[in-house]
Amino acid sequence: MFNQAREIRNKYIREEMWPSIFCTGCGIGNVLNYALRAIDEIGLDIDKVTFCSGIGCSSRLPGYIEADGLHTTHGRALAFATGVKLAAPDLSVVVFTGDGDMAGIGGNHFIHAARRNADITVICINNYTYGMTGGQCSPTTPGESKTTTTPYGNLEEPFDLCRLAIGAGAPFVARWTVGYPYETVNAIKAAMETKGFAFVELLVPCPTGYGKENRLKDARASWEWYKQNTITAADLRALSPEERAKNEKIVVGTIWHQDRPELTARYAEAVKTIS
């Protein structure tokens, strides 16, 4: 799969966007790589895919892709994406967003987009910080972590974005770190093939905005932290009930998959009844 990097680049990436703006050790470029490979393996027509994003480092990704995209206002990517899908249901709609963009200012749009269940694939790049605007605390910053706005440690409980998505009604929810390339590509493929609001949370190191405040500025240290602090859903199930109850690691894998009626199909049927 990963020996076709040049082919993927030449097929999907705007040449004028190189070199990348991302910091050394940042995992956002990996996310772009995985998403394009998922699109390529499924065989989606890139001319029939629209990419939406808000504001932040992760939201710059649509600009790299030789395809139609909407770079929208802060936190509003899901609202725009819902509008695109309802107006042009034949398009595949993919959202690149971040923990601050989606769960902070865009939190209300997030829960209602999941509730409405339009056929949208949401790739949330969670780096625990507002990386582009100064490294402030975000809704997902782990407890006790230091940021530019929590110099004594974060005292707030962070959101679990996957649990929030499930509670709001998303039919497909997965979480991976960028250290699982094959699994992440397969998760994005499954999300894109789900009819409804599919949510993939990707835990991504931010060595500049988050890492420098938490002794994880070195890229290797960041990636090792994710390795030591996560457990796959399959490995968790293999533990005894007592061990599972004590688990404090972040669970990665497919967290939830249960089909629900999709919004644009229901809307089309409703229009027929009044035509």
N, C-alpha and C positions, 0 to 999 in steps of 0.2 A: 504493500500500500504506500509506504512512505519513501519509495525509491523513484517517485514520479514528481518530485518537487518542481523541477523546471517546467514540466508540462502543465501542472496546476497553475504555476505563476503566469506562464505565457497565455493561458486560456482565460484566466479570470481577473488578473491584477492590472491596474492602470500603471503603465511604465513610468509615467511622470511623478508618481507618488513615492518613488524610492529616492533616497534612503528612508527608512521608517523613522517616525518621530519618537518611538517608544524607547524608554530607558533600557540600559543593559540589565538583563535579569528579569525584566517585565514579562509576564506570561500572556499579554493580550495578543501578541503576534501568533502565538500557538493557537489561540482560539480562532483567529481568522483562518489559519491553516486547516484546523479540524472542520470548521464549518464548510469551507469550500470543498474539502474532500468528501464530506457527507453529501453535498449537493451533486458532486460529480458522480459518486457511486450510485445515487438514486437515479441520476439521469435527468434532473430537472433542466428545463430550458431556461438559461439565465436571463433571457429576454422576457420571461414571464415571472420573474422573481423581483419583488420590491423589498428593499432593505430600509428599515426605519430606525432612527436613533434619536437620542436627546442631546444632553450635554455631558461631557466628561471624556477622559482618555479613551474608554471603551467605545464611546459613541462616535469616535472618529473612523471606525472600521468601514462603514459603507463607502466612504470616500476612496478607499483603496480598491473597491470592486468595480469592474467594468460592467455596471448594471444600473438600473434606476434606483434611486434612493431618496429618502426624505431625512434631512438633518434638521430636527425640529427644536422647539424650545425646551428648556430644562424640565424634565419630568413628564413630558407630554407625548413621548414616543408611542405609548400604547393607545392613547386616544386617537392619534393620527393613523396608526396601524389598523385600528378597528374601522375607521372611516374608509381607508383604502380597501379593506376586505369587503365591506358592505357595498361599496361603489363598483368594485371590480372583482367579484367572487372567483373568477377564473385565475387570478394571480395567486402565487405563493407569496406569503408575507412573512418576513423574518425581521425580528427586532433584536438589535444589539443594544444593551443597556448596562448600567452599573448599579451597585448597591445604593449609592447616594441618589443617582438619577431616578431609579425606579422605586426604591423603598423609602426614600426621604421625601423630596418634594412631589414625587410621582406616586406616593403610596396609595392614595385614593383611587387613581387610575388603575393601579395594579390589581387591587382586590375586585374592582368592578369589571375589569377586562376578563379576569378569571371567572367571575360569576356569569358574565354574559356568554362566554364560551364560543367566541368567534374563532375561526380556524387560523390561528396565528402561532408561529414558533417564536418563543421568547428565549434568548440566550442572555442570561444575566451574569455579567463578569463581576464577581464579588472579590474585591481586594481589601475590604475592611476599612476603606478610607476614601475621602474625596481627594484622589491623587492629583488631579489637574489643577486644583485651586488652592493647594497649600497643605494638604495632609490633615484636614480636620477629621474629627470623630464622625463616623457615619452610623446609620441604624444597625449595622451588622458588626461594628467594631467589638472584638471580644472584651469581656470584662477585665478590668485592671490594665488593659493596654494603654500605652501612652501615645498621644497624638498632639498636634499643635494646639488643640483646644481642650485636651485633657492631660496637662503636664504631670498631674499626680496620679494618673491612671483613670480609666473609664469606670464610672460608678453605675452606669445604666446597664440593664439587661439587654443584650442584643436580640434582634429579630432572628428567628429561624425561618428563612425565606421559603423553604420547601414546605414546612408545616403551614405557613401562612397561605401558600398557594393551594394546598390541599383543602384547607378550611374554607377558602373562598370558592372552591368548586372546580379547580383545574383537573382535567381528566388524565393528564400525563405529567409526572414530576420526577426529575432526576437530578442528581448532584454528582459531580466528579471534580477532581483536581486536574490541572493540566499535565500532571505526571502520569496519567493513564490515557495515552493517545488513542489506542485502538478502541477502548471502552467509550471514550468521549465521542469519537466519530460515530460509533454505533448508537449512542444515546441521542445524538443530534439527528441521525437518520430516523430513529424511532419517533422522535418528536415531530419531524417534518411529515411523517407518514400518519400521524395521529390526526383525526378529524376533530379539531377543537383546539382549545387553548393549551398548548404544550409548553411546559416550563423546564428549562435546563439551567441549573445554577452551576457555574464553574468557579472554583476557588483558585484565584490567580495571585501570585506574589507581586507585591509592589515594593521593591527594595528602596525606592527613593521616598515615597510619601509615607508608607507605613513601616517599612523595614528599618529605616535609619533611627526611628524612635524606639524600636523594640529589639535591638541587637540582631536584626535580620537583614542588614543592608547588603551583606555578601549574598550573591545569588545562590550559591550552594547551600548556605545556611537556611535560606528561605525555603528552598525545595525540600530540604531535609525536614524542616518543621512540618510541612504538609504530610510528608511520609509518616512521621512519628505520631501525628495527631489525628489521623483518619483511620477508619476501618470500613471495609466493604460490607454491604448488606449481607452478602453470602457468608462472610466470616463471622459476622455478628450472629446470624442464625445458628451457626455451628457451635456457639458457646452455650454453656448450661444456663438455665434461667437465672441462677444466682449471679453468674458472670455478666449476663446481659444487663441485669438490673444495676450493676456497678459500672457499666461502661460509660465513660465520659468523652470518648473520642467522637469525632464528627463522622456520621455515617454517609458513605458514598455509594452510588449505584442507582438503580431505578427504585425510587421511593414509593411511587404510587402509579397505578394505571387502571383506570376504570372508565369506560366509554360513557359519554353523555350526549344528548341531542345537541347538534351544533347550530349556532345562531344564524349564519347566512342561509343555510338550507331551510331552516324553519321560517325565516323571513321570506324566502322565495315562495314557499308554499302558502304563506299568509297572503302575499300579493296576488297569487292566482285566485284565491277565494273572493277577492273584491274586484277583480278585473272584469 
